[in-house]
Structure formats: C-alpha cells, structure tokens
Amino acid sequence: MALSYKARKRWALLLLVIGLPLYIIGAVTLVGLLPRPSFLLELLIYLGLGVVWALPFKFLFKGIGQADPDGDDS
C-alpha cells in the first residue's frame, strides 16, 4: 500500500528529526567499541554508515521536495 504525499512528508520529517540523530549516536557508539582504526579507515567507516542509513528509506524521500501531486493548484 502506497503512502500519500502528506504521510510520506511527515514520516520523512520524523525520520530526519528523531531517527537520524539516534542512528548517529548508535553508529558512534558502535564504532567506539572497536579499537581505534587509522583516520582514513575511520573516515571511510563513517562515510559508509552515512550512506547506508538512507538506502532503506529511499522510497520515503523520493519526490518530497516537489509540489504535492494530489494537491489543488488553484
């Protein structure tokens, strides 16, 4: 079942305001448990984790910045 534009916009906002900071805290905690790698390896780990979080939510963010396709233009 597809979400409406308003529902996708609300879920995307919730995910960015609450979910992303929680993911960042979790990623930093998880990487902090490992022995400290070199700077470049640590940078690659954080860059990879920064991309991986958005992949499952790609459908949610698609088209959010555009006008509501079901909205009234008048």
All heavy atoms as TSV, in Angstrom:
chain	resi	resn	atom	element	x	y	z
A	1	MET	N	N	0.841	-1.178	0.000
A	1	MET	CA	C	0.000	0.000	0.000
A	1	MET	C	C	0.884	1.238	0.000
A	1	MET	O	O	1.771	1.383	0.828
A	1	MET	CB	C	-0.883	-0.019	1.242
A	1	MET	CG	C	-1.840	1.103	1.309
A	1	MET	SD	S	-2.974	0.793	2.675
A	1	MET	CE	C	-3.713	2.372	2.777
A	2	ALA	N	N	0.649	2.132	-0.932
A	2	ALA	CA	C	1.464	3.327	-1.076
A	2	ALA	C	C	1.013	4.405	-0.083
A	2	ALA	O	O	-0.172	4.553	0.207
A	2	ALA	CB	C	1.353	3.861	-2.493
A	3	LEU	N	N	1.970	5.136	0.425
A	3	LEU	CA	C	1.668	6.227	1.348
A	3	LEU	C	C	1.283	7.466	0.565
A	3	LEU	O	O	1.797	7.714	-0.531
A	3	LEU	CB	C	2.890	6.542	2.204
A	3	LEU	CG	C	3.333	5.500	3.210
A	3	LEU	CD1	C	4.650	5.903	3.831
A	3	LEU	CD2	C	2.293	5.327	4.289
A	4	SER	N	N	0.427	8.283	1.126
A	4	SER	CA	C	0.078	9.549	0.487
A	4	SER	C	C	1.266	10.495	0.592
A	4	SER	O	O	2.203	10.281	1.372
A	4	SER	CB	C	-1.150	10.159	1.157
A	4	SER	OG	O	-0.834	10.603	2.467
A	5	TYR	N	N	1.205	11.569	-0.183
A	5	TYR	CA	C	2.287	12.553	-0.175
A	5	TYR	C	C	2.451	13.153	1.225
A	5	TYR	O	O	3.563	13.284	1.718
A	5	TYR	CB	C	1.985	13.647	-1.201
A	5	TYR	CG	C	3.006	14.752	-1.218
A	5	TYR	CD1	C	4.217	14.579	-1.875
A	5	TYR	CD2	C	2.777	15.957	-0.567
A	5	TYR	CE1	C	5.164	15.584	-1.892
A	5	TYR	CE2	C	3.713	16.964	-0.577
A	5	TYR	CZ	C	4.903	16.775	-1.244
A	5	TYR	OH	O	5.843	17.765	-1.252
A	6	LYS	N	N	1.344	13.512	1.872
A	6	LYS	CA	C	1.414	14.099	3.213
A	6	LYS	C	C	2.007	13.116	4.220
A	6	LYS	O	O	2.805	13.495	5.074
A	6	LYS	CB	C	0.026	14.534	3.675
A	6	LYS	CG	C	-0.352	15.906	3.260
A	6	LYS	CD	C	-1.640	16.304	3.959
A	6	LYS	CE	C	-1.896	17.770	3.743
A	6	LYS	NZ	N	-3.102	18.232	4.408
A	7	ALA	N	N	1.604	11.864	4.127
A	7	ALA	CA	C	2.122	10.857	5.053
A	7	ALA	C	C	3.622	10.644	4.837
A	7	ALA	O	O	4.382	10.546	5.806
A	7	ALA	CB	C	1.370	9.543	4.875
A	8	ARG	N	N	4.048	10.587	3.572
A	8	ARG	CA	C	5.483	10.432	3.293
A	8	ARG	C	C	6.266	11.624	3.813
A	8	ARG	O	O	7.364	11.477	4.357
A	8	ARG	CB	C	5.717	10.284	1.789
A	8	ARG	CG	C	5.442	8.919	1.278
A	8	ARG	CD	C	5.989	8.681	-0.117
A	8	ARG	NE	N	6.460	9.861	-0.779
A	8	ARG	CZ	C	6.047	10.268	-1.975
A	8	ARG	NH1	N	5.160	9.581	-2.640
A	8	ARG	NH2	N	6.535	11.349	-2.518
A	9	LYS	N	N	5.710	12.825	3.654
A	9	LYS	CA	C	6.385	14.026	4.123
A	9	LYS	C	C	6.511	14.010	5.654
A	9	LYS	O	O	7.559	14.352	6.200
A	9	LYS	CB	C	5.615	15.255	3.664
A	9	LYS	CG	C	6.410	16.517	3.682
A	9	LYS	CD	C	5.699	17.604	2.918
A	9	LYS	CE	C	6.626	18.779	2.738
A	9	LYS	NZ	N	6.097	19.792	1.881
A	10	ARG	N	N	5.468	13.591	6.332
A	10	ARG	CA	C	5.514	13.524	7.801
A	10	ARG	C	C	6.488	12.458	8.283
A	10	ARG	O	O	7.258	12.683	9.232
A	10	ARG	CB	C	4.125	13.260	8.348
A	10	ARG	CG	C	3.219	14.459	8.229
A	10	ARG	CD	C	1.854	14.190	8.778
A	10	ARG	NE	N	1.020	15.364	8.595
A	10	ARG	CZ	C	-0.274	15.321	8.355
A	10	ARG	NH1	N	-0.893	14.151	8.300
A	10	ARG	NH2	N	-0.961	16.420	8.194
A	11	TRP	N	N	6.474	11.283	7.647
A	11	TRP	CA	C	7.399	10.216	8.033
A	11	TRP	C	C	8.850	10.629	7.766
A	11	TRP	O	O	9.745	10.319	8.563
A	11	TRP	CB	C	7.076	8.920	7.308
A	11	TRP	CG	C	5.994	8.143	7.972
A	11	TRP	CD1	C	4.730	7.942	7.519
A	11	TRP	CD2	C	6.077	7.465	9.227
A	11	TRP	NE1	N	4.019	7.194	8.411
A	11	TRP	CE2	C	4.811	6.882	9.472
A	11	TRP	CE3	C	7.075	7.301	10.171
A	11	TRP	CZ2	C	4.545	6.145	10.615
A	11	TRP	CZ3	C	6.796	6.559	11.316
A	11	TRP	CH2	C	5.559	5.999	11.525
A	12	ALA	N	N	9.089	11.315	6.652
A	12	ALA	CA	C	10.443	11.766	6.334
A	12	ALA	C	C	10.928	12.775	7.368
A	12	ALA	O	O	12.075	12.709	7.820
A	12	ALA	CB	C	10.478	12.377	4.937
A	13	LEU	N	N	10.058	13.691	7.771
A	13	LEU	CA	C	10.429	14.673	8.785
A	13	LEU	C	C	10.722	13.996	10.124
A	13	LEU	O	O	11.719	14.301	10.789
A	13	LEU	CB	C	9.309	15.704	8.946
A	13	LEU	CG	C	9.571	16.830	9.933
A	13	LEU	CD1	C	10.764	17.658	9.483
A	13	LEU	CD2	C	8.348	17.704	10.070
A	14	LEU	N	N	9.872	13.064	10.511
A	14	LEU	CA	C	10.080	12.319	11.755
A	14	LEU	C	C	11.399	11.547	11.715
A	14	LEU	O	O	12.161	11.533	12.685
A	14	LEU	CB	C	8.916	11.370	12.001
A	14	LEU	CG	C	8.954	10.575	13.289
A	14	LEU	CD1	C	8.662	11.495	14.469
A	14	LEU	CD2	C	7.961	9.448	13.240
A	15	LEU	N	N	11.663	10.937	10.577
A	15	LEU	CA	C	12.896	10.172	10.432
A	15	LEU	C	C	14.124	11.074	10.522
A	15	LEU	O	O	15.121	10.723	11.171
A	15	LEU	CB	C	12.891	9.425	9.097
A	15	LEU	CG	C	14.069	8.527	8.823
A	15	LEU	CD1	C	14.075	7.363	9.802
A	15	LEU	CD2	C	14.011	8.014	7.413
A	16	LEU	N	N	14.070	12.247	9.917
A	16	LEU	CA	C	15.213	13.148	9.950
A	16	LEU	C	C	15.407	13.803	11.316
A	16	LEU	O	O	16.540	14.018	11.741
A	16	LEU	CB	C	15.057	14.233	8.874
A	16	LEU	CG	C	15.224	13.759	7.443
A	16	LEU	CD1	C	14.896	14.878	6.479
A	16	LEU	CD2	C	16.628	13.248	7.202
A	17	VAL	N	N	14.319	14.117	12.002
A	17	VAL	CA	C	14.422	14.827	13.278
A	17	VAL	C	C	14.730	13.886	14.445
A	17	VAL	O	O	15.479	14.243	15.352
A	17	VAL	CB	C	13.121	15.624	13.543
A	17	VAL	CG1	C	13.087	16.202	14.942
A	17	VAL	CG2	C	12.979	16.729	12.514
A	18	ILE	N	N	14.159	12.687	14.420
A	18	ILE	CA	C	14.349	11.765	15.544
A	18	ILE	C	C	15.231	10.575	15.165
A	18	ILE	O	O	16.163	10.228	15.883
A	18	ILE	CB	C	12.987	11.277	16.074
A	18	ILE	CG1	C	12.216	12.462	16.654
A	18	ILE	CG2	C	13.166	10.183	17.122
A	18	ILE	CD1	C	10.813	12.157	17.067
A	19	GLY	N	N	14.948	9.964	14.024
A	19	GLY	CA	C	15.660	8.750	13.643
A	19	GLY	C	C	17.122	8.955	13.309
A	19	GLY	O	O	17.977	8.170	13.724
A	20	LEU	N	N	17.425	10.011	12.568
A	20	LEU	CA	C	18.819	10.242	12.172
A	20	LEU	C	C	19.731	10.531	13.361
A	20	LEU	O	O	20.814	9.946	13.453
A	20	LEU	CB	C	18.901	11.346	11.121
A	20	LEU	CG	C	20.271	11.615	10.536
A	20	LEU	CD1	C	20.846	10.365	9.887
A	20	LEU	CD2	C	20.199	12.739	9.517
A	21	PRO	N	N	19.341	11.402	14.304
A	21	PRO	CA	C	20.213	11.576	15.474
A	21	PRO	C	C	20.410	10.288	16.279
A	21	PRO	O	O	21.512	10.023	16.761
A	21	PRO	CB	C	19.485	12.638	16.313
A	21	PRO	CG	C	18.687	13.397	15.331
A	21	PRO	CD	C	18.258	12.400	14.299
A	22	LEU	N	N	19.351	9.482	16.398
A	22	LEU	CA	C	19.504	8.204	17.101
A	22	LEU	C	C	20.456	7.273	16.353
A	22	LEU	O	O	21.266	6.564	16.967
A	22	LEU	CB	C	18.148	7.532	17.289
A	22	LEU	CG	C	17.207	8.187	18.293
A	22	LEU	CD1	C	15.848	7.499	18.280
A	22	LEU	CD2	C	17.809	8.183	19.678
A	23	TYR	N	N	20.371	7.262	15.021
A	23	TYR	CA	C	21.274	6.442	14.220
A	23	TYR	C	C	22.717	6.915	14.377
A	23	TYR	O	O	23.634	6.106	14.494
A	23	TYR	CB	C	20.854	6.490	12.748
A	23	TYR	CG	C	21.740	5.664	11.856
A	23	TYR	CD1	C	21.572	4.291	11.763
A	23	TYR	CD2	C	22.772	6.246	11.126
A	23	TYR	CE1	C	22.385	3.523	10.960
A	23	TYR	CE2	C	23.585	5.480	10.320
A	23	TYR	CZ	C	23.388	4.122	10.231
A	23	TYR	OH	O	24.209	3.373	9.444
A	24	ILE	N	N	22.921	8.233	14.392
A	24	ILE	CA	C	24.270	8.781	14.547
A	24	ILE	C	C	24.855	8.377	15.911
A	24	ILE	O	O	26.013	7.955	15.999
A	24	ILE	CB	C	24.261	10.307	14.381
A	24	ILE	CG1	C	23.960	10.663	12.922
A	24	ILE	CG2	C	25.579	10.928	14.823
A	24	ILE	CD1	C	23.688	12.128	12.684
A	25	ILE	N	N	24.052	8.499	16.949
A	25	ILE	CA	C	24.520	8.117	18.287
A	25	ILE	C	C	24.865	6.629	18.314
A	25	ILE	O	O	25.895	6.227	18.861
A	25	ILE	CB	C	23.463	8.465	19.352
A	25	ILE	CG1	C	23.354	9.974	19.490
A	25	ILE	CG2	C	23.794	7.820	20.692
A	25	ILE	CD1	C	22.164	10.446	20.300
A	26	GLY	N	N	24.012	5.815	17.710
A	26	GLY	CA	C	24.281	4.378	17.662
A	26	GLY	C	C	25.532	4.041	16.865
A	26	GLY	O	O	26.322	3.184	17.264
A	27	ALA	N	N	25.720	4.714	15.727
A	27	ALA	CA	C	26.904	4.451	14.896
A	27	ALA	C	C	28.183	4.856	15.617
A	27	ALA	O	O	29.180	4.123	15.588
A	27	ALA	CB	C	26.785	5.196	13.575
A	28	VAL	N	N	28.175	6.003	16.270
A	28	VAL	CA	C	29.363	6.462	17.000
A	28	VAL	C	C	29.658	5.528	18.169
A	28	VAL	O	O	30.821	5.201	18.432
A	28	VAL	CB	C	29.170	7.921	17.472
A	28	VAL	CG1	C	30.249	8.341	18.441
A	28	VAL	CG2	C	29.134	8.863	16.283
A	29	THR	N	N	28.619	5.079	18.840
A	29	THR	CA	C	28.814	4.142	19.952
A	29	THR	C	C	29.384	2.818	19.459
A	29	THR	O	O	30.309	2.265	20.055
A	29	THR	CB	C	27.476	3.908	20.684
A	29	THR	OG1	O	26.968	5.161	21.129
A	29	THR	CG2	C	27.659	2.972	21.858
A	30	LEU	N	N	28.829	2.315	18.360
A	30	LEU	CA	C	29.295	1.051	17.815
A	30	LEU	C	C	30.744	1.140	17.344
A	30	LEU	O	O	31.551	0.252	17.651
A	30	LEU	CB	C	28.407	0.630	16.638
A	30	LEU	CG	C	28.729	-0.710	15.999
A	30	LEU	CD1	C	28.426	-1.828	16.984
A	30	LEU	CD2	C	27.945	-0.882	14.731
A	31	VAL	N	N	31.094	2.205	16.646
A	31	VAL	CA	C	32.478	2.360	16.182
A	31	VAL	C	C	33.397	2.606	17.374
A	31	VAL	O	O	34.562	2.197	17.359
A	31	VAL	CB	C	32.576	3.496	15.132
A	31	VAL	CG1	C	34.011	3.794	14.774
A	31	VAL	CG2	C	31.794	3.127	13.881
A	32	GLY	N	N	32.904	3.243	18.419
A	32	GLY	CA	C	33.710	3.491	19.617
A	32	GLY	C	C	34.066	2.226	20.373
A	32	GLY	O	O	35.045	2.202	21.120
A	33	LEU	N	N	33.283	1.165	20.190
A	33	LEU	CA	C	33.585	-0.099	20.861
A	33	LEU	C	C	34.774	-0.820	20.229
A	33	LEU	O	O	35.430	-1.629	20.875
A	33	LEU	CB	C	32.365	-1.020	20.826
A	33	LEU	CG	C	31.136	-0.545	21.605
A	33	LEU	CD1	C	29.965	-1.487	21.367
A	33	LEU	CD2	C	31.455	-0.429	23.078
A	34	LEU	N	N	35.032	-0.524	18.959
A	34	LEU	CA	C	36.152	-1.147	18.252
A	34	LEU	C	C	37.450	-0.435	18.604
A	34	LEU	O	O	37.440	0.735	18.988
A	34	LEU	CB	C	35.911	-1.060	16.741
A	34	LEU	CG	C	34.613	-1.683	16.220
A	34	LEU	CD1	C	34.435	-1.346	14.754
A	34	LEU	CD2	C	34.628	-3.172	16.435
A	35	PRO	N	N	38.587	-1.123	18.458
A	35	PRO	CA	C	39.865	-0.416	18.648
A	35	PRO	C	C	40.000	0.679	17.596
A	35	PRO	O	O	39.533	0.535	16.471
A	35	PRO	CB	C	40.927	-1.494	18.456
A	35	PRO	CG	C	40.223	-2.721	18.026
A	35	PRO	CD	C	38.759	-2.525	18.148
A	36	ARG	N	N	40.586	1.782	17.970
A	36	ARG	CA	C	40.666	2.959	17.100
A	36	ARG	C	C	41.448	2.645	15.827
A	36	ARG	O	O	42.645	2.380	15.861
A	36	ARG	CB	C	41.358	4.096	17.854
A	36	ARG	CG	C	41.449	5.396	17.118
A	36	ARG	CD	C	40.200	6.207	17.356
A	36	ARG	NE	N	40.154	7.357	16.488
A	36	ARG	CZ	C	39.997	8.594	16.936
A	36	ARG	NH1	N	39.883	8.818	18.208
A	36	ARG	NH2	N	39.945	9.581	16.082
A	37	PRO	N	N	40.765	2.697	14.645
A	37	PRO	CA	C	41.475	2.468	13.383
A	37	PRO	C	C	42.189	3.736	12.945
A	37	PRO	O	O	42.073	4.789	13.586
A	37	PRO	CB	C	40.338	2.115	12.415
A	37	PRO	CG	C	39.142	2.809	12.965
A	37	PRO	CD	C	39.332	2.835	14.447
A	38	SER	N	N	42.885	3.654	11.840
A	38	SER	CA	C	43.558	4.841	11.313
A	38	SER	C	C	42.501	5.863	10.900
A	38	SER	O	O	41.325	5.548	10.709
A	38	SER	CB	C	44.429	4.476	10.113
A	38	SER	OG	O	43.610	4.112	9.015
A	39	PHE	N	N	42.926	7.094	10.743
A	39	PHE	CA	C	41.998	8.184	10.425
A	39	PHE	C	C	41.240	7.917	9.128
A	39	PHE	O	O	40.020	8.115	9.064
A	39	PHE	CB	C	42.765	9.507	10.338
A	39	PHE	CG	C	41.901	10.652	9.896
A	39	PHE	CD1	C	40.990	11.222	10.775
A	39	PHE	CD2	C	41.969	11.137	8.603
A	39	PHE	CE1	C	40.166	12.263	10.367
A	39	PHE	CE2	C	41.156	12.175	8.189
A	39	PHE	CZ	C	40.260	12.745	9.081
A	40	LEU	N	N	41.942	7.489	8.084
A	40	LEU	CA	C	41.288	7.262	6.795
A	40	LEU	C	C	40.291	6.112	6.851
A	40	LEU	O	O	39.194	6.197	6.290
A	40	LEU	CB	C	42.328	7.004	5.703
A	40	LEU	CG	C	43.156	8.220	5.297
A	40	LEU	CD1	C	44.206	7.827	4.280
A	40	LEU	CD2	C	42.267	9.309	4.762
A	41	LEU	N	N	40.623	5.051	7.558
A	41	LEU	CA	C	39.697	3.933	7.694
A	41	LEU	C	C	38.462	4.343	8.505
A	41	LEU	O	O	37.326	4.001	8.153
A	41	LEU	CB	C	40.389	2.744	8.358
A	41	LEU	CG	C	39.531	1.492	8.534
A	41	LEU	CD1	C	39.024	1.000	7.181
A	41	LEU	CD2	C	40.326	0.415	9.232
A	42	GLU	N	N	38.681	5.114	9.549
A	42	GLU	CA	C	37.560	5.597	10.351
A	42	GLU	C	C	36.666	6.523	9.520
A	42	GLU	O	O	35.429	6.452	9.591
A	42	GLU	CB	C	38.083	6.336	11.581
A	42	GLU	CG	C	37.021	6.680	12.579
A	42	GLU	CD	C	37.608	7.257	13.866
A	42	GLU	OE1	O	38.835	7.440	13.961
A	42	GLU	OE2	O	36.811	7.525	14.776
A	43	LEU	N	N	37.264	7.364	8.703
A	43	LEU	CA	C	36.500	8.241	7.818
A	43	LEU	C	C	35.675	7.430	6.829
A	43	LEU	O	O	34.493	7.730	6.604
A	43	LEU	CB	C	37.459	9.178	7.067
A	43	LEU	CG	C	36.815	10.184	6.122
A	43	LEU	CD1	C	35.943	11.161	6.893
A	43	LEU	CD2	C	37.883	10.918	5.334
A	44	LEU	N	N	36.255	6.392	6.255
A	44	LEU	CA	C	35.519	5.526	5.325
A	44	LEU	C	C	34.361	4.805	6.022
A	44	LEU	O	O	33.287	4.646	5.436
A	44	LEU	CB	C	36.465	4.516	4.687
A	44	LEU	CG	C	37.416	5.066	3.631
A	44	LEU	CD1	C	38.400	3.988	3.195
A	44	LEU	CD2	C	36.637	5.586	2.451
A	45	ILE	N	N	34.578	4.375	7.253
A	45	ILE	CA	C	33.511	3.715	8.010
A	45	ILE	C	C	32.346	4.670	8.222
A	45	ILE	O	O	31.188	4.340	7.968
A	45	ILE	CB	C	34.035	3.186	9.363
A	45	ILE	CG1	C	34.991	2.017	9.137
A	45	ILE	CG2	C	32.890	2.780	10.278
A	45	ILE	CD1	C	35.741	1.586	10.379
A	46	TYR	N	N	32.634	5.897	8.638
A	46	TYR	CA	C	31.569	6.870	8.874
A	46	TYR	C	C	30.881	7.283	7.573
A	46	TYR	O	O	29.663	7.483	7.545
A	46	TYR	CB	C	32.096	8.095	9.617
A	46	TYR	CG	C	32.308	7.855	11.087
A	46	TYR	CD1	C	33.540	8.042	11.688
A	46	TYR	CD2	C	31.254	7.437	11.892
A	46	TYR	CE1	C	33.727	7.825	13.042
A	46	TYR	CE2	C	31.431	7.206	13.244
A	46	TYR	CZ	C	32.666	7.409	13.809
A	46	TYR	OH	O	32.844	7.184	15.150
A	47	LEU	N	N	31.640	7.408	6.504
A	47	LEU	CA	C	31.024	7.729	5.210
A	47	LEU	C	C	30.108	6.595	4.753
A	47	LEU	O	O	29.006	6.841	4.252
A	47	LEU	CB	C	32.090	8.004	4.150
A	47	LEU	CG	C	32.804	9.348	4.256
A	47	LEU	CD1	C	33.944	9.426	3.242
A	47	LEU	CD2	C	31.836	10.482	4.054
A	48	GLY	N	N	30.565	5.369	4.923
A	48	GLY	CA	C	29.736	4.217	4.554
A	48	GLY	C	C	28.464	4.152	5.384
A	48	GLY	O	O	27.367	3.946	4.854
A	49	LEU	N	N	28.588	4.351	6.691
A	49	LEU	CA	C	27.413	4.349	7.558
A	49	LEU	C	C	26.476	5.511	7.233
A	49	LEU	O	O	25.258	5.401	7.364
A	49	LEU	CB	C	27.833	4.411	9.029
A	49	LEU	CG	C	28.461	3.150	9.603
A	49	LEU	CD1	C	28.994	3.414	11.007
A	49	LEU	CD2	C	27.465	2.012	9.614
A	50	GLY	N	N	27.044	6.627	6.785
A	50	GLY	CA	C	26.226	7.781	6.411
A	50	GLY	C	C	25.390	7.535	5.176
A	50	GLY	O	O	24.298	8.088	5.026
A	51	VAL	N	N	25.868	6.701	4.282
A	51	VAL	CA	C	25.105	6.373	3.076
A	51	VAL	C	C	24.129	5.237	3.346
A	51	VAL	O	O	22.989	5.262	2.889
A	51	VAL	CB	C	26.068	5.997	1.923
A	51	VAL	CG1	C	25.314	5.463	0.740
A	51	VAL	CG2	C	26.904	7.211	1.519
A	52	VAL	N	N	24.548	4.265	4.133
A	52	VAL	CA	C	23.747	3.062	4.366
A	52	VAL	C	C	22.426	3.376	5.069
A	52	VAL	O	O	21.417	2.748	4.785
A	52	VAL	CB	C	24.569	2.030	5.165
A	52	VAL	CG1	C	23.710	0.909	5.690
A	52	VAL	CG2	C	25.676	1.480	4.292
A	53	TRP	N	N	22.387	4.372	5.934
A	53	TRP	CA	C	21.157	4.635	6.685
A	53	TRP	C	C	20.017	5.065	5.768
A	53	TRP	O	O	18.846	4.793	6.059
A	53	TRP	CB	C	21.374	5.689	7.768
A	53	TRP	CG	C	21.354	7.101	7.247
A	53	TRP	CD1	C	22.420	7.804	6.802
A	53	TRP	CD2	C	20.219	7.954	7.096
A	53	TRP	NE1	N	22.026	9.043	6.391
A	53	TRP	CE2	C	20.674	9.156	6.556
A	53	TRP	CE3	C	18.865	7.812	7.358
A	53	TRP	CZ2	C	19.824	10.221	6.282
A	53	TRP	CZ3	C	18.021	8.864	7.069
A	53	TRP	CH2	C	18.499	10.044	6.550
A	54	ALA	N	N	20.325	5.732	4.667
A	54	ALA	CA	C	19.277	6.276	3.801
A	54	ALA	C	C	18.761	5.268	2.782
A	54	ALA	O	O	17.660	5.445	2.260
A	54	ALA	CB	C	19.797	7.512	3.090
A	55	LEU	N	N	19.499	4.220	2.497
A	55	LEU	CA	C	19.082	3.279	1.458
A	55	LEU	C	C	17.718	2.636	1.717
A	55	LEU	O	O	16.895	2.583	0.801
A	55	LEU	CB	C	20.161	2.225	1.245
A	55	LEU	CG	C	21.467	2.731	0.627
A	55	LEU	CD1	C	22.471	1.598	0.509
A	55	LEU	CD2	C	21.231	3.386	-0.703
A	56	PRO	N	N	17.414	2.186	2.926
A	56	PRO	CA	C	16.089	1.593	3.130
A	56	PRO	C	C	14.943	2.607	3.022
A	56	PRO	O	O	13.800	2.243	2.818
A	56	PRO	CB	C	16.141	1.035	4.555
A	56	PRO	CG	C	17.555	1.028	4.940
A	56	PRO	CD	C	18.257	2.025	4.097
A	57	PHE	N	N	15.246	3.890	3.149
A	57	PHE	CA	C	14.210	4.917	3.152
A	57	PHE	C	C	14.160	5.707	1.849
A	57	PHE	O	O	13.549	6.776	1.788
A	57	PHE	CB	C	14.426	5.866	4.327
A	57	PHE	CG	C	14.470	5.156	5.642
A	57	PHE	CD1	C	15.648	5.037	6.347
A	57	PHE	CD2	C	13.325	4.576	6.161
A	57	PHE	CE1	C	15.688	4.369	7.553
A	57	PHE	CE2	C	13.356	3.903	7.374
A	57	PHE	CZ	C	14.536	3.801	8.067
A	58	LYS	N	N	14.790	5.199	0.820
A	58	LYS	CA	C	14.842	5.897	-0.467
A	58	LYS	C	C	13.437	6.193	-0.991
A	58	LYS	O	O	13.159	7.280	-1.472
A	58	LYS	CB	C	15.619	5.042	-1.466
A	58	LYS	CG	C	15.835	5.685	-2.791
A	58	LYS	CD	C	16.662	4.772	-3.684
A	58	LYS	CE	C	16.833	5.375	-5.045
A	58	LYS	NZ	N	17.596	4.523	-5.920
A	59	PHE	N	N	12.523	5.212	-0.865
A	59	PHE	CA	C	11.154	5.400	-1.342
A	59	PHE	C	C	10.453	6.516	-0.575
A	59	PHE	O	O	9.595	7.204	-1.112
A	59	PHE	CB	C	10.359	4.103	-1.205
A	59	PHE	CG	C	9.953	3.784	0.208
A	59	PHE	CD1	C	8.705	4.157	0.679
A	59	PHE	CD2	C	10.812	3.132	1.062
A	59	PHE	CE1	C	8.325	3.881	1.985
A	59	PHE	CE2	C	10.442	2.848	2.361
A	59	PHE	CZ	C	9.193	3.223	2.828
A	60	LEU	N	N	10.814	6.701	0.684
A	60	LEU	CA	C	10.169	7.697	1.518
A	60	LEU	C	C	10.570	9.113	1.111
A	60	LEU	O	O	9.742	10.021	1.105
A	60	LEU	CB	C	10.541	7.447	2.978
A	60	LEU	CG	C	9.830	8.236	4.039
A	60	LEU	CD1	C	8.352	7.870	4.053
A	60	LEU	CD2	C	10.439	7.942	5.394
A	61	PHE	N	N	11.828	9.295	0.734
A	61	PHE	CA	C	12.329	10.622	0.396
A	61	PHE	C	C	12.091	11.012	-1.066
A	61	PHE	O	O	12.223	12.175	-1.413
A	61	PHE	CB	C	13.829	10.713	0.691
A	61	PHE	CG	C	14.149	10.625	2.156
A	61	PHE	CD1	C	14.910	9.585	2.639
A	61	PHE	CD2	C	13.681	11.572	3.041
A	61	PHE	CE1	C	15.216	9.495	3.989
A	61	PHE	CE2	C	13.972	11.488	4.385
A	61	PHE	CZ	C	14.743	10.452	4.861
A	62	LYS	N	N	11.743	10.055	-1.895
A	62	LYS	CA	C	11.575	10.331	-3.320
A	62	LYS	C	C	10.385	11.263	-3.555
A	62	LYS	O	O	9.263	10.964	-3.194
A	62	LYS	CB	C	11.365	9.031	-4.098
A	62	LYS	CG	C	11.412	9.226	-5.596
A	62	LYS	CD	C	11.317	7.908	-6.304
A	62	LYS	CE	C	12.706	7.307	-6.340
A	62	LYS	NZ	N	12.814	6.148	-7.179
A	63	GLY	N	N	10.643	12.431	-4.154
A	63	GLY	CA	C	9.595	13.377	-4.516
A	63	GLY	C	C	9.122	14.278	-3.404
A	63	GLY	O	O	8.197	15.068	-3.597
A	64	ILE	N	N	9.738	14.226	-2.236
A	64	ILE	CA	C	9.283	15.041	-1.108
A	64	ILE	C	C	9.504	16.532	-1.367
A	64	ILE	O	O	8.711	17.357	-0.956
A	64	ILE	CB	C	10.004	14.605	0.194
A	64	ILE	CG1	C	9.522	13.235	0.611
A	64	ILE	CG2	C	9.796	15.592	1.323
A	64	ILE	CD1	C	8.074	13.161	0.995
A	65	GLY	N	N	10.549	16.906	-2.064
A	65	GLY	CA	C	10.846	18.315	-2.307
A	65	GLY	C	C	9.990	18.945	-3.392
A	65	GLY	O	O	10.059	20.153	-3.615
A	66	GLN	N	N	9.180	18.176	-4.064
A	66	GLN	CA	C	8.336	18.697	-5.135
A	66	GLN	C	C	6.965	19.061	-4.579
A	66	GLN	O	O	6.604	18.705	-3.468
A	66	GLN	CB	C	8.205	17.661	-6.240
A	66	GLN	CG	C	9.539	17.295	-6.853
A	66	GLN	CD	C	9.413	16.165	-7.847
A	66	GLN	OE1	O	8.344	15.617	-8.046
A	66	GLN	NE2	N	10.522	15.801	-8.452
A	67	ALA	N	N	6.180	19.742	-5.413
A	67	ALA	CA	C	4.828	20.095	-5.016
A	67	ALA	C	C	3.972	18.846	-4.884
A	67	ALA	O	O	4.245	17.832	-5.517
A	67	ALA	CB	C	4.214	21.036	-6.052
A	68	ASP	N	N	2.933	18.940	-4.081
A	68	ASP	CA	C	2.021	17.814	-3.857
A	68	ASP	C	C	1.340	17.457	-5.164
A	68	ASP	O	O	0.614	18.272	-5.738
A	68	ASP	CB	C	0.988	18.195	-2.804
A	68	ASP	CG	C	0.080	17.050	-2.412
A	68	ASP	OD1	O	0.207	15.958	-3.001
A	68	ASP	OD2	O	-0.735	17.251	-1.498
A	69	PRO	N	N	1.541	16.238	-5.675
A	69	PRO	CA	C	0.937	15.863	-6.951
A	69	PRO	C	C	-0.580	15.750	-6.862
A	69	PRO	O	O	-1.273	15.901	-7.860
A	69	PRO	CB	C	1.562	14.514	-7.272
A	69	PRO	CG	C	2.067	13.989	-5.981
A	69	PRO	CD	C	2.368	15.173	-5.115
A	70	ASP	N	N	-1.126	15.519	-5.667
A	70	ASP	CA	C	-2.573	15.419	-5.489
A	70	ASP	C	C	-3.183	16.719	-5.022
A	70	ASP	O	O	-4.398	16.803	-4.867
A	70	ASP	CB	C	-2.899	14.314	-4.469
A	70	ASP	CG	C	-2.374	12.952	-4.908
A	70	ASP	OD1	O	-2.325	12.717	-6.120
A	70	ASP	OD2	O	-1.985	12.172	-4.024
A	71	GLY	N	N	-2.351	17.728	-4.773
A	71	GLY	CA	C	-2.847	18.995	-4.248
A	71	GLY	C	C	-3.561	19.820	-5.295
A	71	GLY	O	O	-3.414	19.624	-6.506
A	72	ASP	N	N	-4.360	20.748	-4.826
A	72	ASP	CA	C	-5.099	21.646	-5.706
A	72	ASP	C	C	-4.217	22.836	-6.055
A	72	ASP	O	O	-3.701	23.510	-5.167
A	72	ASP	CB	C	-6.368	22.111	-4.983
A	72	ASP	CG	C	-7.492	22.481	-5.936
A	72	ASP	OD1	O	-7.327	22.247	-7.149
A	72	ASP	OD2	O	-8.511	22.982	-5.438
A	73	ASP	N	N	-4.017	23.117	-7.345
A	73	ASP	CA	C	-3.128	24.195	-7.773
A	73	ASP	C	C	-3.821	25.544	-7.827
A	73	ASP	O	O	-3.198	26.551	-8.109
A	73	ASP	CB	C	-2.547	23.873	-9.168
A	73	ASP	CG	C	-1.574	22.718	-9.123
A	73	ASP	OD1	O	-1.081	22.420	-8.026
A	73	ASP	OD2	O	-1.321	22.109	-10.182
A	74	SER	N	N	-5.096	25.604	-7.554
A	74	SER	CA	C	-5.813	26.874	-7.671
A	74	SER	C	C	-5.685	27.737	-6.438
A	74	SER	O	O	-5.222	27.436	-5.442
A	74	SER	CB	C	-7.291	26.642	-7.942
A	74	SER	OG	O	-7.854	25.838	-6.936
